[in-house]
Amino acid sequence: MALEGIALHPVKSTAIRPVRRATVDPWGLVGDRRWMVTLPGGECLTAREDHGLFAVTADTPDSATGLGCALRLRAAGRPDLLVQEPHGEPATVTVHGRPLTGRDAGQEAAEWLGVSLGRDDVRLVHVATPRGLNPRHARPGEATAFADGYPVTLASTVSLRRLRDWVTEVALERGEEPTDIGIERFRPNLVVDGDLEPFAEDHWASVTVGAVTFRVVKPVDRCVMTTIDPRSREGGREPIRTLARHRAWDGRTWFAVQLVPETAGELRIGDEVRPAG
């Protein structure tokens, strides 16, 4: 089994940035979800609420080699904006009600995002102190930046193929055109491929990718954001409708797994993937 894909999301909910290599630290992949867009009360704004975030491309030096600033923002019809890491007083922000602290990136960044999204109530913030993980599945001191749950998400191409087959079956039953479900709907950091059964990752206790070991925490419960095509930004019913038939328990639908780094190091496309447990 091998690592087929690595992706960063420099600003939470913006366009996915595929990379050939990445560095892992205790918070996850360096450069992943260390920035986010907030509303006036400090709560994060995601593409669930504003699909326009999918049309914003953000890069850090981790996703764009040689970038001479902390963050670059791009959007069609807009000039690029170069943002330096802010150093002001941290303020409390929240990710789905869970508090941590971030530093505001300033008025120019807020105005650029406001024009790009067609709204005047947003700010850009950079993580100051991380958020402790849910102790139900974490150890003391484990933390992440602006990820929803846990630091890293891993998905399997084998599981995706099974899901796509199920989506096609449901569409044919209903006389519909099957929805094209790509792996990007699930925004995984790591994508693995190889000789394994669909959804085998649900049962791993840990996984080593190259020289980096992760603890497998739990499957990822999926929300309406997966029903939005990140290219067209149009919504639909899949894959939640099909997951509700085949991958539903505890009142939720599930796809991919969440990981916590046990060691730090470098990941590269093609690294060997060795699950355990």
C-alpha positions, 0 to 999 in steps of 0.5 A: 500500500502506498501514499497516493495523495497529500493535500493541504488546506492553508485557509480552512474551507478554501480550495484544496492544495495538492502537494508532493511532500509535507511535514508533520508536526504535533498539530498535523500537517504543517501549513494545513488549516492554520488560517481561517475566516471568521464572522463578527463573533469569532466563529469560523465561516466555512464552505457549508455556509458560504460556497464562495470559499471554494473559489478562494485559493490560499497558499503558504510556503508549504504549498507553494515553494519559494513563496515570500510571504506567510500566505497568498490569497487568489481568486478569479478576477481579483489581484493576489493578496500577500499576507504576513503572519500577524503578531497582534494580541490574540483573541478568542475564536471558535471552531463549531463552538470550541474555543481557541485563540487566533490573531487577526490578519488586518483590514486589508485581508478582511477587505480582500475576502469581503470583496471576493465573497461579496460580504462585509462581515468577515476577518482572516485569522491565524492560529495563535494557540491550538485547541485541545482535542476531545479527551474521549479520543485523545491524550493529554496535551494533544491539540490541533489548529482549525481542523474540525475534529482531529489533526489529519484525515486519511481516505482510501481510493478503494473505499471511494470506489466502493462508494462510487459504485453504491452511488451509481446503484442508487441513481439507477434505481431512481432513474437518475444520472449518477453524481460524480463523487471525487475524493476532494468532496471529503477533503482528506490530507492523505489518500492511500491506495493498494491491496486492501478491502473497502473501509479496512481503515475503519479498523486500524489502530495505527498507521505508519506512512514512510517514517511517520506514525499516526494513531487512528482515532475514529471514522469521520462523520460527514455533513452536508458540505460533502454534497457541494461540488467544490468545482461548480459550487452546486449542492446535491444529495450525494454522497450523504444519501448513499452513505445513509444507506450503507455507512450510517450508525449512531445517527451519522454517516461516515467516510475516511478516518481521523488521525493524530500524529504519534511522531513527526517527520516528512511525508512524500508521495509514494511512501509505503503505508503500513497499518497495524491493529 
